[in-house]
Amino acid sequence: MAAERFAFGPFLLDTGRETLFEHGVPVSIGSRALALLRALVEARGQIVSKSALMDAAWPNVCVEESNLTVQIAELRRRLRGSTDSEDWIATFPRVGYRFVGPLSIAEPAAPPGHAQPPARLLFTEASTRRGAMNIEAYDFFVRGRVLLMHSPSGNSLARTLLLKAIGLEPAFAEAHACLAISYCGAAVNYREAVDANQALGLACAQMAVSIDPDDPIAHRALAYVRTKQGHLDEAETELQMALRINPTHPDILAYMTELRVLQGQPEDAIGWADKALHLNPYPPGWYYWDLGFAYYAAGRYAEAANVLRKEEVGRLPAKRILAASLAQLGRLDEAREEARRFREINPGFQACEWAATQPFKRNEDREHFVDGYIKAGLPR
């Protein structure tokens, strides 16, 4: 289907760029909610059945209908910016949903080979500190960033998209930073070419900092790599640098969560996660991953299970922590089911091998996680 741009209220949905804008600013919204919104607006006022919506958001995946209800509710909340704004989605019980309210088709980008306005459809000024940027590079970057660490295949596709962005914009610091996380995450979470990917992750993070020493995300990426390599003091230094540059950047605050857990300070970690979620109430799934990590480390298993069941978390490696939390609560049937789902995308996982790669400052914290994994039925 050809890419279109749908305008309603303060919003614009650009299906070609797979991005929702509010007053011209990209909106943080989950990929499933975005897929549902697209299906609804493309129906142009017609009712869309529940099965069609589930096919749009969960293609080739069998999920319970309650997942659709949760996503529609979240989408409504995101579109309803204030108490007097419109409810854009109408419910037709036992049938489906319909997009309501004024909807217009915005002028699409000119197709290849047609005349383009000069410097304005090819570059965007707001995408980088260092000036104009090729908008195609930014599109590749946004699409790649969303896929980071969702699964081995998603993470691999993220690298492909990020490399395309860098090919078009070699000095794109944040793309190098995300690429660093993808390489390093592939090594640590999926055991893919461990030494090579660790080295590539470090090189990409160092490149990001070299390109833009004032980019907090570049320092966050270098902190991530240093953390996974076991250099917690160096990771702390990089995150403190990022906080000096931007003390209210939610991604930086959220990543402090993981570092504090590894340092043996889970309650402090939870505080950092709470601050990040206050600043970014519609975050990517890894915020909840890190919060669940902290809750488990603190022995707050019910809270860990609740946060790790959020749809935004998807089937990230955090599912193993969900399984461990349920096991510690004595809910063994649920724990084993989550462990089974986790192993579908991580078939080679072994608890002790995982433990050997984790840079916990205190061995008892490491063993706490291993205990939960084994109770949940994951291989020792």
HELIX and SHEET records of a PDB file:
HELIX    1   1 SER A   31  GLU A   42  1                                  12    
HELIX    2   2 LYS A   50  ALA A   57  1                                   8    
HELIX    3   3 GLU A   65  LEU A   79  1                                  15    
HELIX    4   4 GLU A  125  SER A  127  5                                   3    
HELIX    5   5 ILE A  135  LEU A  147  1                                  13    
HELIX    6   6 PRO A  152  LEU A  168  1                                  17    
HELIX    7   7 ALA A  173  TYR A  190  1                                  18    
HELIX    8   8 VAL A  194  ILE A  211  1                                  18    
HELIX    9   9 PRO A  216  LYS A  228  1                                  13    
HELIX   10  10 LEU A  232  ILE A  245  1                                  14    
HELIX   11  11 PRO A  250  LEU A  262  1                                  13    
HELIX   12  12 PRO A  266  LEU A  279  1                                  14    
HELIX   13  13 GLY A  285  ALA A  297  1                                  13    
HELIX   14  14 TYR A  301  LEU A  308  1                                   8    
HELIX   15  15 GLU A  311  VAL A  313  5                                   3    
HELIX   16  16 LYS A  319  GLN A  328  1                                  10    
HELIX   17  17 LEU A  332  ILE A  345  1                                  14    
HELIX   18  18 ALA A  351  THR A  357  1                                   7    
HELIX   19  19 ASN A  363  LYS A  375  1                                  13    
SHEET    1   A 5 VAL A  25  PRO A  26  0                                        
SHEET    2   A 5 THR A  19  GLU A  22 -1                                        
SHEET    3   A 5 PHE A  11  ASP A  14 -1                                        
SHEET    4   A 5 ARG A   5  PHE A   8 -1                                        
SHEET    5   A 5 SER A 104  ALA A 106 -1                                        
SHEET    1   B 3 VAL A  48  SER A  49  0                                        
SHEET    2   B 3 GLY A  96  PHE A  99 -1                                        
SHEET    3   B 3 ILE A  89  PHE A  92 -1                                        
SHEET    1   C 2 PHE A 123  THR A 124  0                                        
SHEET    2   C 2 MET A 133  ASN A 134 -1                                        
END                                                                             
